[in-house]
Every structure is written in structure tokens, then in C-alpha cells.
Amino acid sequence: MPIAIGAKRESDFTDPIGLLGDCHRRIERFLDVFVNVAARQTGGPLNQEQRRALTTSLRYFREAAPKHTADEEESLFPRLRQTGDAATLALLARIDSLEQDHECAANIHDEVDLLFRRWLSDAVLPSAESLRLSALLEHLSSLYRNHIAIEDAEVFPMAATLLPASERESLGREMAARRGVDSPPK
């Protein structure tokens, strides 16, 4: 990935809350690839750059995005539920809704993946499938926009405030383990 002068440096496993936010930026970028290619080509032939971008984006959503979901559902959300903090109790219903979003997004991604793979293998996508793909991407974009806004503005700041350093360190180690990366030092 190119370096942008003055850009915020991405977080690492020693800052798992920051890393979760960084994952959101990647989700937004890869989803933008889907939306832009589908809108520009409307099922027509893809150039090499578009094919590479789609292949990379599909791989991200197939391999990396599920790890982000696991980071939240298996590591972050359970820790927030255990805090017993009054503010967290008010957020728990939102967290339940976020988990439903994860399930909905996964189902949409399955169909989006199928349609883009068909497009990549067949060189064109029939009109009905192109329209279906556009509708799915519109739904997915709306879902992510709302979902990410809640997590970035409410859940992650609360986690950074409420979770003690030891819990954030454990969270970072679990996230690293999901990716087969050495854990950050204790």
C-alpha cells in the first residue's frame, strides 16, 4: 500500500481498538471498489485494473473481514458485556443489533462474491444479475455505513474507556492469534 505523507499511521495489535477502526477503513475502501466497478461497468467487460481490484477486494471480504467480525463477536463484545457498567448496559441492545448486521452482511457477501466471480470468469454479467448486484451493493453500503458509524462513534470509544489495559492487551493477543501473527509483548 502506498505511503501517504501526513496520513495517520495504522494501529497494531498493541492498540486493538485502533486496529478495529483501521479495519473499518479497509472495509470502506474495498466496498468502494465493488460499488465503483459495478456502477461504471454495469455488467460489461472489465479491464485488467478492475479485475485485479475486484479480485483483491473479494479476497479481503472472504478472508480478512470474517476475522474482524470474530474480533468483535468473540473478543470485544463479550468483554463489554462483562463490564457491568451502566453505560454499557444501554449499549448492549446496540451490540445485539451489530451482531445481526454481521450475519446479514455475511449473507449478502456470499451472493456478491458469487456474482463478481461469475463476472470475472464469464467476462460479462447479464443485465438481471448486474441489477441484482447493484441492489445488493446498495443494501450492503447502507448496512456498513450505519454499522460502522455506531461502532466508531459509540462502541470503540466506550471500549477504549472501560476496558482496562490488561483486557485490551488480551484483546490484541486474540486478534493477533486469529491472523497467525506473533502476539504483542505483555
C-alpha positions as CSV (number, residue, x, y, z in Angstrom):
1,M,0.0,0.0,0.0
2,P,1.4,3.4,-0.9
3,I,2.5,5.7,1.9
4,A,0.6,9.0,2.2
5,I,2.6,11.8,3.7
6,G,0.7,13.2,6.7
7,A,-1.7,10.2,6.8
8,K,-2.5,8.6,10.2
9,R,-0.3,5.5,10.8
10,E,-2.3,2.3,11.1
11,S,-2.6,0.8,14.5
12,D,-1.2,-2.5,15.5
13,F,-2.1,-5.3,18.0
14,T,-0.9,-3.2,20.9
15,D,-3.8,-0.9,20.1
16,P,-6.6,-3.3,19.3
17,I,-9.3,-0.7,19.5
18,G,-7.5,1.5,16.9
19,L,-6.9,-1.6,14.8
20,L,-10.6,-2.3,14.7
21,G,-11.2,1.2,13.4
22,D,-8.5,0.7,10.8
23,C,-10.3,-2.4,9.6
24,H,-13.4,-0.3,9.1
25,R,-11.4,2.0,6.8
26,R,-10.3,-1.1,4.8
27,I,-13.9,-2.4,4.6
28,E,-15.0,1.0,3.3
29,R,-12.2,1.1,0.6
30,F,-12.8,-2.4,-0.6
31,L,-16.6,-1.9,-0.7
32,D,-16.0,1.3,-2.7
33,V,-14.1,-0.9,-5.3
34,F,-17.2,-3.1,-5.6
35,V,-19.6,-0.2,-5.9
36,N,-17.5,1.8,-8.4
37,V,-16.7,-1.1,-10.7
38,A,-20.4,-2.2,-10.7
39,A,-21.6,1.3,-11.4
40,R,-19.1,2.0,-14.2
41,Q,-19.2,-1.3,-16.0
42,T,-22.9,-2.3,-15.4
43,G,-22.0,-5.9,-16.2
44,G,-19.8,-5.1,-19.2
45,P,-16.2,-6.2,-19.8
46,L,-13.7,-5.5,-17.1
47,N,-10.2,-4.1,-17.8
48,Q,-7.1,-5.6,-16.1
49,E,-7.1,-3.0,-13.3
50,Q,-10.7,-3.6,-12.5
51,R,-10.2,-7.3,-12.5
52,R,-7.2,-7.0,-10.1
53,A,-9.1,-4.6,-7.8
54,L,-12.1,-6.9,-7.7
55,T,-10.0,-10.0,-7.0
56,T,-8.2,-8.2,-4.2
57,S,-11.5,-6.9,-2.7
58,L,-13.2,-10.3,-2.9
59,R,-10.2,-11.9,-1.2
60,Y,-10.4,-9.3,1.6
61,F,-14.1,-9.9,2.3
62,R,-13.6,-13.7,2.1
63,E,-10.5,-14.0,4.3
64,A,-9.9,-10.9,6.4
65,A,-13.4,-9.4,7.1
66,P,-14.5,-12.6,8.9
67,K,-11.6,-12.2,11.3
68,H,-12.7,-8.6,12.0
69,T,-16.2,-10.0,12.8
70,A,-14.7,-12.6,15.1
71,D,-12.6,-9.9,16.8
72,E,-15.8,-8.1,17.7
73,E,-18.1,-11.0,18.4
74,E,-15.7,-13.3,20.2
75,S,-13.3,-10.9,21.9
76,L,-14.6,-7.3,22.1
77,F,-18.4,-7.6,22.6
78,P,-18.1,-10.3,25.4
79,R,-15.7,-8.1,27.3
80,L,-18.1,-5.1,27.1
81,R,-21.0,-7.3,28.3
82,Q,-18.9,-8.3,31.3
83,T,-18.1,-4.8,32.5
84,G,-21.4,-4.3,34.2
85,D,-21.0,-0.6,33.6
86,A,-24.4,1.3,33.4
87,A,-23.4,3.0,30.2
88,T,-22.5,-0.4,28.6
89,L,-25.9,-1.8,29.6
90,A,-27.5,0.8,27.4
91,L,-25.2,-0.1,24.6
92,L,-25.9,-3.9,24.8
93,A,-29.1,-3.7,22.7
94,R,-27.0,-1.9,20.0
95,I,-24.4,-4.6,20.2
96,D,-27.0,-7.3,19.7
97,S,-28.1,-5.3,16.6
98,L,-24.5,-5.1,15.4
99,E,-24.2,-8.9,15.6
100,Q,-27.3,-9.2,13.5
101,D,-25.7,-6.8,11.0
102,H,-22.7,-9.2,10.8
103,E,-24.9,-12.1,9.9
104,C,-26.8,-10.1,7.3
105,A,-23.6,-8.7,5.8
106,A,-22.2,-12.3,5.6
107,N,-25.2,-13.5,3.7
108,I,-25.1,-10.6,1.3
109,H,-21.4,-11.1,0.7
110,D,-22.0,-14.7,-0.2
111,E,-24.2,-13.6,-3.1
112,V,-22.0,-10.6,-4.0
113,D,-19.0,-12.9,-4.1
114,L,-20.8,-15.4,-6.4
115,L,-21.9,-12.6,-8.8
116,F,-18.5,-11.0,-9.0
117,R,-16.8,-14.3,-9.5
118,R,-19.2,-15.1,-12.3
119,W,-18.5,-11.7,-13.9
120,L,-14.7,-12.3,-13.6
121,S,-15.0,-15.8,-15.2
122,D,-17.5,-15.0,-17.9
123,A,-16.2,-11.6,-18.8
124,V,-19.7,-10.0,-18.7
125,L,-22.6,-10.2,-16.3
126,P,-26.1,-10.5,-17.7
127,S,-28.4,-7.5,-17.1
128,A,-30.6,-9.1,-14.5
129,E,-27.6,-10.2,-12.4
130,S,-26.0,-6.8,-12.8
131,L,-29.1,-5.2,-11.5
132,R,-29.2,-7.7,-8.6
133,L,-25.6,-7.0,-7.8
134,S,-26.2,-3.2,-7.7
135,A,-29.2,-3.7,-5.4
136,L,-27.1,-5.9,-3.1
137,L,-24.2,-3.4,-3.0
138,E,-26.6,-0.6,-2.2
139,H,-28.0,-2.6,0.7
140,L,-24.5,-3.6,1.9
141,S,-23.3,0.1,1.6
142,S,-26.2,1.3,3.8
143,L,-25.7,-1.5,6.3
144,Y,-22.0,-0.8,6.6
145,R,-22.4,3.0,6.8
146,N,-24.8,2.7,9.8
147,H,-22.9,-0.2,11.4
148,I,-19.5,1.4,11.2
149,A,-20.9,4.8,12.4
150,I,-22.2,3.1,15.6
151,E,-19.0,1.2,16.3
152,D,-16.7,4.1,15.5
153,A,-18.7,6.7,17.5
154,E,-20.1,4.6,20.4
155,V,-18.7,1.1,20.8
156,F,-15.0,1.6,20.2
157,P,-14.7,4.8,22.3
158,M,-16.6,3.1,25.2
159,A,-14.3,0.1,24.9
160,A,-11.2,2.3,25.0
161,T,-12.5,3.9,28.1
162,L,-14.0,1.0,30.0
163,L,-11.6,-1.9,29.3
164,P,-8.6,-1.9,31.5
165,A,-5.1,-2.2,29.8
166,S,-4.9,-5.9,30.7
167,E,-8.2,-6.6,28.8
168,R,-7.1,-4.5,25.8
169,E,-3.8,-6.4,25.8
170,S,-5.7,-9.7,25.8
171,L,-7.9,-8.5,23.0
172,G,-4.8,-7.6,21.0
173,R,-3.3,-11.1,21.6
174,E,-6.6,-12.8,20.5
175,M,-6.7,-10.7,17.3
176,A,-3.1,-11.5,16.5
177,A,-3.7,-15.2,17.1
178,R,-6.7,-15.2,14.6
179,R,-4.2,-13.9,12.0
180,G,-1.4,-16.3,12.9
181,V,0.7,-13.3,14.0
182,D,3.0,-13.2,17.0
183,S,1.3,-11.7,20.0
184,P,2.3,-8.2,21.1
185,P,4.5,-8.2,24.2
186,K,2.8,-8.2,27.6
